[in-house]
């Protein structure tokens, strides 16, 4: 069973369809991480390391002061009793970025700034707030332990140690580690180029006049945004009319430019649904068509010269569900991620749910809130595959298994939390 798949019988079929877990397993079984490329750090956020990285330098590179104060010998401070002080001769000032030209001896001190190298002879730093100025001397008011307020060379990172393992997601902290050891470029898996191709004579853009019989194309926007949200690079193609020639031309161009092709519409059994026929002509190998789920039943998947092609159903909710459940994990695998699936948790379905005995897993769009440690899921409204507002209000999907016809109000349900990152 594919990681993250809920339910039994990953490869079982219903009326010739594949199960949703079987579909996930089939897709992911075809994919490997894309080859590595060297990326500068300012372009590597969120990307995944393609090799183990060793530190080439110590961090810190030298022993230095952790605060502004005075570098001294702790032996001089042992005679400080409560209410008393010891006076030391100040030899020099040492700002950050400079090295000391003097050595600290008994009865002596160097005024030092945060980050400056600890002078020879000193073994601790007295914070400036624990001192009082006395002309060319400093009065130390409190004793310190040896090594106090000092950062030792290599105490964070030792040269030659493993800094990051292969498969590490580069967050700001990891990028900072790389910068701290002088690594300005890093080997990461290449970002997939994802062609987004929508088909349909009825579609028009958001800035076009809405003529009779036309509908707005929301799928181009949602699909491109979902691809970009998971870290891949969408290539948005112009909307494709419902002719065989137009569909073939668009698919040939997409296959020539992209690592992954997403089509929206044109995969059902209508007279003007040409995507399947054209892909067959181009030599694509079909792996499945139709998944036992609702919405998103007519999902199709092909391989062509090793590249995945997804035939996404055209209803807006079906489109978004299929990208969330299947395309997102696929793209993450290609980018080298280890965690492919959104977090799943057990929760309670407040209103309950009833469905026909259709043998399909239902993805119920829900709003999930936590109350006293319990996750409460409520429907976001009408669940039709064209009700895009149900997705806009949702932050999770309640999974209603194939064999379940009814969940009583307040009973347990499995939840996918679609607003949380996969490693949360």
N, C-alpha and C positions, 0 to 999 in steps of 0.2 A: 504493500500500500504506500502511496506517495506520502511523504512527510506532511503533516498538517491535515490529512484527509480524515474526516470523521465518518464513521459507519463501517459496515462490513462489506466484503465482496467487491474489492477494488475494481476487478475486471469484469464483474457481472454485467449483462446487458438486459435491457427491457425493451421488447418489441424492436429488436435490431439496433437499439441505441446503446452507447457505452455509459457506464456510471461516471459520476463526476470525479471520483477518486481515480478511476481508470483513465480518464482523460488527462488528469494531472500527471499521472505516472507515465503515460505514453509520451506526452509533450516533453517532460523533463528528461526522460530517458534518451531523447534525441539530441540533447544539447550539452555543450561543454563551454567553459569560460573562453572568451575571446583572447587572442594573443596579447602579449604585454606590449606596452609602449612607455617611454619615459615622459613623465609630465612634470612641469614646474610646480612647486608647492602651491602657488596661488591658483592652480587649475586642478588640484587633486582632492579638494574637499569632497567627501562622500564616496570616493572611489576606493578600490580594493587592491591591496598589495599583491603583486604576482610572484614575489619571492621573499625569502627570509632576509631581513636586513640587520646587519651588524653595526654596532657603534664604532665609528672611526676616531672618536675623541673621548676624553674624560669630560664629564659635566659635574661640577664646575671644572674648568681646565686648570685652576690653581686654588689654593686655600685662600679664602677671602673673608672679609668682614660681613656679617649679616645685618649690621645696622651702623648708624652714625655713632661715633664714640671715640674711645682711646684704646689703642693696642698697648697692652702692658704684660708684665710677668705676674702670674698669680701669687708667686712667693711674696711679692711686695704687699699683697692685700690681706695676708693672713693675720696681721696685727691690728686690723680695724675692729674695734670693739663697738657695741651699740652706743650711738651718740658721738663717736669719734670719726676721724678721717685720717687719710695718709696723703701726703703731697708728693707728686712726682714731677720731674723735670720734663717739659715738652720739647722734644728734639726737632719735630718737623710736622708739617701738614701733608696728608696723603689723600688726594682726591681719587675717585674711581677713574680707571684708565691710565694711571701712573704706577710706577714701581718705586719702592722705598730706596733711598740712597744711604740710609743709616740702619744700624742694628740696635734693637732695644736691649738695654742692659738693666741691671738692678737699679731701682730708683728712677727709671726713665719711662717715657711714654711717647707715642706718636698719635697725633690727632688723625683719625681715619674716617673715611666716608664709606657708606654701604657699597659693597662690590669691589672695593680696593683690595689688592693683595696684602695678606698679613705679613708685616715686616719680620725679618729674621730676628729671633730672640724672644718675640712676643708669643704668648700661648693662650690669650683670651682677649676679649674686647669688653670694655666697660661702657654701657650705654651712656650717652651724653647726659640724660636726665638723672643719672646717679653720680654726677660730678658737679664741681663748681670751679669757675675760672679764677685763677690767682696769678694774674700777670703771665710770666713765662712758665708758671707751674699750673698743674691741675690738681684739685683736691678731689680724691676719690672717697665717696661717702658710704659705699656698700661693697662688701667682698663679692668675688665671683669664683666660680669653679673653673678649673682648667678646661679649655675648649669652649667656654661659654661664648655665645654669639659669634661663633666662627663656623663657616661652611668649609668642610674639608674637600680637597681636590678629589673628584670622582665619587663623591658621596651619593649622587643621584644616578650617574651612569658611568660604568667603567668601559674604557676602550676595549673592543673585541667581544663584548657581551652581545647577546641577542637583543636588539632593540624592538623589532616588530616581526611577528611571524607572517608567513604568506597567508593571504586570506583575511588580513586585518582591514577593517573599514577605517578610513582616515577621517577622524573627527578633528576639531581644532587642537585638542591636546596632542594627538599623534603627529599632526603637522608641526606643532611646536617642538616635539622631541626631535624630529628630523632636522629642523632648522638649528636646534641647539648643538648638534654634532656636525654641522657643516654640510648637510645633505640638501642641496638645492633642487634636485630632481629625483623622482622616485618611479620605480617600475610598477605600473598599475595595469590592470586589464582594460583593454579598449572598451569605450562606450559603444553599445550597439546603435547603429543607424536604423531607424524604424520608419518605414514608409506607411503613411496613413492615406488610404484610398477609399473615398466614399462614392457610392454609385446611386443613381436614381434620377430620372427625368423630373421628378416632382420637387427636387431640392432647390432651394435658393439660399443665398448667404444672408447674414444679418443686415447688410446695408442695401440689399436689393429690394425692389418693390415686390410686395406679396401678391402676385397675380392669382386669379381664380385657379383652384386645383393645385397650387404650389404650397409647400411647407418649408419652414425654416430648417436648415441643416445645423442641428446642435451636435451631431456626432463628431464632426471634424474637430470641433472645439474641445469636447470632453475627452476624446481619444488622445489628441495631441497633449492635452494637459496631464492626463494620467501617465502617458509615456514620460513626459518631462519630470513629473513628480517623483517617479521612481529612479531617476538619474540617467535615463537613456535620452537619445537625441531624436526627436520626431522630424520627419520629412513630410510636410503636408503637401499633397498633390491636389491639383484642381479637381472639382467634382466631375464625375464621369457620367455621361449620358448612357441610357440603357440600349446600347447597340453593341453587337459583338466586336466590331472593329475598334470602337472607343475603349471597351473593356480590355481587349488584347493589347492595344497600344499603351494604355496606362499601366497594366501589369508588367509588360516588358520593360518599360522605363523604371518602374519601381524595383523590379528584380535586378536591374543593372546598377542601382545606386545603393540599395539597402541591405542590411544583414537580416532584417525581419520585415515581412510585409503583413500589414493589417488591412483587410478589406471590410467595409461596412455595407451590408445589403448585398443582394444578388446571389445568395447561397441557398435560397429556398427552391421550390419546384415550380415557380411561375414561368410564364412564357418569356419574360424579359430578364430572367435571372441567368446571366451568362458566366458568372465567375467560375463555377465548377467546370463548365465545358471548356472554357479557355485554358484553365490551368491543366486540364487533361491534355489538351493539344500541345501545351508547352512542355509536357513530360513530367508534371508534378505527380508525386506518389501520395495518394490519399491514405491517411492513417485512421481517421474516423470522420463521421458526419452524423450529427445529432447526439446530444448528451441527455441523460435522464434527469433533467433539472427544469426548474421554472423560476424565473424567466431564463431565456438563453438556450432553449432546446435545440435550434438548428445551427449550433456551433460546428464548424468544420476545421480540419487541420491537415495540412499537406507538408511534404518536404520536397524541395526542388534544388538540386545541386547542393544539398546539405543545409539550405536555408529554410527556416520555418515560415510557413504562410498560414495565417489565421483567417478563416472566413467568419466574420463576426456578424450575427444577426442585426438587422437595422433598427429595431425598436430601441429608443434611447436608453431605457433601463437595462434591457438585455445587453446592449453594447457595453455599458459601464460595468455590469456584473461580470461579463466574460473577461474584460480587461483586468478587473480586480482579481478574479479567482484563477485565471489561467495565464494571461499575458504578463502580469506583473511578476509572478514567480519565475517565469521563463526568462525574462529580461534580467532579473537578479542573478540567476544562474550564469547567464552569459557574461555578466559583469564580475563574476568571481565571488559573489556573496555566499556565505555558508547558511545563514538564516534566510529561508526563501518565503516563508508564510507569515502573515499577520498573526498576532497573538490570539489564541482561543481561550475562552474562559467559560465556566459554568455560570448560568444566571437563571433568572426567573422571568417568564413571559407573563406580564401583568394581565393582559386581556385574554390570553389564550389564543388558539388558532385552530381552524377547521379547514380541511381540504378534501378534494375528491380522491378516490383510490386510483391515482393516475400513475403510480409507480415511479414518481419523480421526487427528487430532493427539491424542496422549496427554499429559496433564499428570501427570507422575510426582512424587509428593510425596517430597522428599529433605531430608536434613540435609547442609549444605554446610560444609566446613571447609577452611581454607587450610594447606597444608604446603609449605614452601620455594617460595612463590610460585605454587603450583598449587592450583586449587580441586578438591577431592575431594567427590563427591556420593554419598551412600549412601541407599538406599530406607529410608523410615521404617516399613516393614512392609507388611502386606496393603493392597492398593490399591483395595478395593471402595468404591463411592460412599457406603456407609453407615458406613465405618470412620473415625469422627471423630478417633480417636487418631492417625491418619496425618497429620492437619493439625496437631494439637497438638505433634507432634514435629518438624515440618518448619520450615525457615527458607528454603526455596526450592522451585521447581518445575523439574524437568528436562523439556524440550520434546522429545518424540519425534515427528518429523514424520510426516505422513500416509503418505508413500511408504516409510518405513522400517519393516521388520518386526523387525529385531533389531539391537541394539547390543551388541557383544562386551564382556566385562568389561575395564575399563581404557581404553575408547575414548572419544573426544571426544563431548561433548554440550553443547547450549546451555542455560544456566541463567537463570531469573528469580529474583532475590534478594529475597524477599518481606518481609524484615525491614529492608531498607535504604530510606531515603526516596528519592523519585524524583530528586532533584538530587544524590545522593551520587556 
